[in-house]
Structures are given as C-alpha cells and as structure tokens.
C-alpha cells in the first residue's frame, strides 16, 4: 500500500507507484469522487486518445479523416 502526507497547504504528492499505475505525469488532471459509503476515488482525466479508439471502433467501421469529420459536423449544424 502507498501512503502520502498532506502538507500545511493541503497538498499531497501522489506516490510514484500510483502515478505509474495511472500513467500520470506532471500536469495531469485528476478528479476526486466521493461515494456514499465514504470511499474516495482518484480518477485520471488525461486519458490518451489512443486508448479510446478501442471503445469507439466497431467491426466493419471504416476509418474517417479529420476533414471528413469536420464536413459531417458542418453538414449536421446546417440541418439544425
């Protein structure tokens, strides 16, 4: 288990073991979630876009360029 100490300014250094596990670097953003049972979770907000591609990709789906995405967004906005 990793532990840390709170400074007089309320700051905590996240132990290296935890930073490595969560892929946190200097400047990374995190969120704190307090559950009803009193457990507090630290959620990393800097998720690399590459890790999201697995979530968004569906079998048979073709790759789309940024330009194609921009055209589709503009087309959709005109139809509002």
N, C-alpha and C positions, 0 to 999 in steps of 0.2 A: 504494500500500500504506500502511496506517495502522500506526503504531508507538506504543508506550507504554513508560513507565519504571516499574519496581517500586520502591515506597518501602521504607524500612527496616522498616516494619511488614508488608511483604508485600502492600500494596495496589496496585491498578492502576486508573487512570482509563481507562475504555473510550472511545476516540476518538469524537467526535460523528458522524463519517461512519458508523461501525459501529453506534452507538446508534440513529441514524436508520434505517439499513437494517433493523435487527432490531426496530424500534419499542419500544425500551427507554426507560423513564422512571425517575425517582428511585423507588426501592422495588421495581423489577422484580426478579424472581428469575431466576437463570440456573443452568445445570448445566454441568459440565465432563466430557467423555467422552474417555478416553484409549484410542486404538486400538492394536492390536498393532504397527502399523508406526511408532508413535511420534507420530502426528499427534494433536493435542489439539483437540477441537471445543467451542465455547461454544454451548450450546443455550438459547434463551429459554424460560422456563417460564410466563410470563404471556401466554398466548395468549387474545385476545379471543374470547368465546363465539360472537360473530357469525361468525368465520372457521371455526368448527367446524360450523356449520349446513350448509354445503356438503358436508361429509364425511358427515354423518348423514342428510341428506334423500335420499329415494328418489322417483322419479317415481310419481305417484298416491298418495303418502302424505299423509294429512290432518294438519293442524296439531293439536297437543294442548296443552291448557292445563295450567298447573302443578297445578291442582286435580285434573284427570284423572290426571296422573302420580302424584300423592300417593295417590289412591284405588287405582290399579293396584298401587303398591308395597305398600300395606297389605294388599290382597287377596292378593298373592303371598306376603307374610310369613305370613299366616294359614295358607297351604297348606303351609308347611314342616314 
